[in-house]
Amino acid sequence: MSYYIYHNPDVVPHITIHKSECGDCQNGKGKHKNREKGKRGVWTGEFDKKDWAIKYIQDNIMLKGYDIAFCERCNP
């Protein structure tokens, strides 16, 4: 199992971690097939461990006021 990070600053003030097989994630491709890349958020990954995804967020993309969240559907 692997993990991906999703960030869309226009929708929610957090960065979400998903399992790769999540229907919203679909191995970092997302569920919107015909969207312009980066238009509705950005997927980052693949991470082999959830802890690695968390560390990546903390070290590289943690934005002021943003929290780390976990997908409510796949709840990694």
Buried (B, 14 or more C-beta within 10 A) or exposed (E): EBBBBBBBEEEBEBBBBBBBEBEBBBBBEBEEEEEEEEEBBBBBBBBEEBEBBBEBBEEEEBEEEBEBEBBEEBEB
